[in-house]
Amino acid sequence: MDGATDVAERLALVGAATSVDDLRALYDAWAETYDDADVAAHLRSPAPAAVAAHLATLVDPRTEVLDAACGTGLVGAALAERGFRSVDGLDLSPMMVRRARRRRVYTDLGPADLRDDVPGAGEKFGAVTCAGGLAPGHLGPRALVGFLRVLRPGGVLVAGMADETWALGYELAVDRLVAGGYARPVDDVPRPSDGPGRLLVLEAREVPGPGRSVAWRS
């Protein structure tokens, strides 16, 4: 089995996973070889380095960053190359977190299910990144609320996704967050200069919290 076939088959299993436990197990089993292939290219999503590069154009490298769905730490490594020194990472898979820890570029790391919320205090970070985590079978549009909740007002979210993923509830979710006063688009869905997909870039305005729910279409 060549590398491309292996990645395609693993992503097919991820897309077919019926529970968070199954998804965690799939990524735990993939962690040791995940970096052997360009998974972002298979997802038709911006590369982790493209997410990091765009963030670096928006915030000072002293900014505290949360790398959501950090995987093996590719975004964290790219941010470290750009002078960022305060980056936390969260991922569903403990084995992915273990791989990310080996890079020694994160301030704190831990496993977490980020589909509905982000653990920890609100308004903690100046930036949130997410590369690959918004692909089908991964986090859904609800995750955007959790990302915004942990951003300070004025903080930015930079997330990469495939073009076809944008229509799977994300465009509607962003419209509702903007209309509700929770976020402001920083860019009009910019594209990385040298790769596929699009970048979602939002500035946090009002932190979603108790008493200010976002209505989602079931």
N, C-alpha and C positions, 0 to 999 in steps of 0.2 A: 504493500500500500504506500503510495507516494504521499508527500506532505499535504498537497492540495486536497487529495481525496480524504485524508484523515480529518482535516479541518472541516470540510464540507459535511462529512458524516457526523462529526461532533456537534456542529451547529444545527444539523437536522434533529439530533437527539435533544438538544437544548430547546428547540422550538416545539418539540412534541412533549416536553416534560409536563406532567399533570400536577405536580406538587412542588413546593419550595424545597422539600427534603430531597426530591429527585434532582432538582437543579443544583443544589449544593453538592450532592454526590458526584454529579457529572463534572463540575468544575474542580472539585477536589482531585478527581482522577486525572484531569487534564493539566493540572498546575505545573508539573515538572517539565512538560514539553510545550507549554503554551507559547513560549517565546521563540520556538523554532520556526514559526510561520508568521506571516503578516496577516493576522486575523482581521484587522481593520479593513484591509483590502477585500477580504472575502465578504465582509459585512457591507461593503461599499460605503463605508463611513470614514470620516476624517481620521487620520492617524493620531495617536496620542500626542506626538510631537507637535502636530498642527494645533491641537487644543491648547497645549502649553504655550506655544508661540503666540497665539492670539491673546491669551490672558496677559502675557507679558507686555502687550501693547496697551493694555487698559489699566493695570495697577502697578504699584511699586513692588519690587521683590521682597520688601519687608512685610507685605500683607500676609495675614494668616489665611491659609487655604485649606479647604476640605476637598480631597480627591475622592469623590463618591464612586462606588463600584470600581475601586482602584486596581483590581486584578493583581497582576504581578508587579505593579509599580512603574509602568512605563511612563505615565504622565508625571509621576513624582520625580523620576530620573531626569526627564526633560525640563522640569521646572528647576531642579537643582543646578542643571547646566546653565540656567539663566539667572542664577543667583538667589533663588527662593530658598529660605532656610526654615520656614515654619509651615510645614505641610503635614496634615493628618490624613489618614486613609481609612476607608471602611469598605468592606466587601462581604458578600454572602458567604464565600468559601474560606474556611480557615486555612486551607492549604495554599490558596492564592495569597492570603495575607502573610503566610509564612515566607513565601517567595519574595513578596514585596519587602519584607523586613530585612532580607539579606542585602538589599541595595543600600541600606543605611542612609537613606535620604528623607525618611519620614520622622516627624517628631513623635507621633503616636499612631498606632495601627490597631484595628480590631475587626472582628466579624460582626456583621449586622444585616438584617433584612431591611432594605431601604424602599420597598415598594410603596408603603403608606406613610412613612415618616422617617426622620433621621434622629437617632437617639442623641441626647445631650441638650444643653441649654440653647435657647433661642438667641439669635443675634450674636453668635459667637465668632463668625468668620467674616472676613472681608471679601472672600471669593470662594466659589464652589466650581469644581471641574467635574465633568463626567464624559468619558470617552468609551463608547461601546455599550454602556449600560442601558441605553435607550433603544436597543435593537429589539425586534420581536422575540418574545419568549423571555425577556429580561425584565427590567423595570417598566412600568407603564406610566401614562400621563399623570397619575396621582402623585408620583414621586416628585414632580416639580414643586408641589406645595411644600413638601418636607425640605427640599433644597432651599427654597426661599425663606422658610422659617428660621433656618440657622444662619442666614445672612443678616448682617447689620444693614440698616437702611443706607442705600447708596452702594452696597456691595454688589458684586456681579456674578452671574452664573454663565459659564461657557461650557456648552455641551455639544458633542458631535453626534450626528445621526445620518443614516442613509436618506436620500431624497424620498424614496417610497415610504419610509417610516413616518415622515412629517404628516401625512394624511391619516395616519392610524390613531387619531385622537389628540395628537400633540398640537396641531394648529388650533383646534377648538379649545384645548386647555389653555393655551397661551392667550387666546382672545379673551377668555373669561378672567384670567388673572390680570390682564391689562385693564379690562373694563371694570374690575372690582377694585382697582387701585393698588394691587399687590406688587405690580411689576411694571417696568417700562422697557420696551425694546431698545437696546443700545444700537444695534445694527439691523438692517433689513435682511435677515437671514443670509449672512455673508458666507462665502465659499472659501475653503482653503485654496491657496495659490497653486498647489502642486499635487492635488489628490481629489478623490471622489467625495460626495456627500455635502452636507451643509453644517454650519455652526449655528446653534441657538444661543443668542447672547441677550441676557436680561439683566436689568438693574433692579434690585429689591427696593420697594417703596414702603409698603406697610406689611409687617410680618403677619402672615396668616396665623390665627390663634383662636382660643376659646371665644365664642360669641360672634366670630366673623368667619363663618364657614363658606366654602366654595361649593356651589351646586354643580354636581357632575351628572351628566346624562348616563343612565344605567344601560 
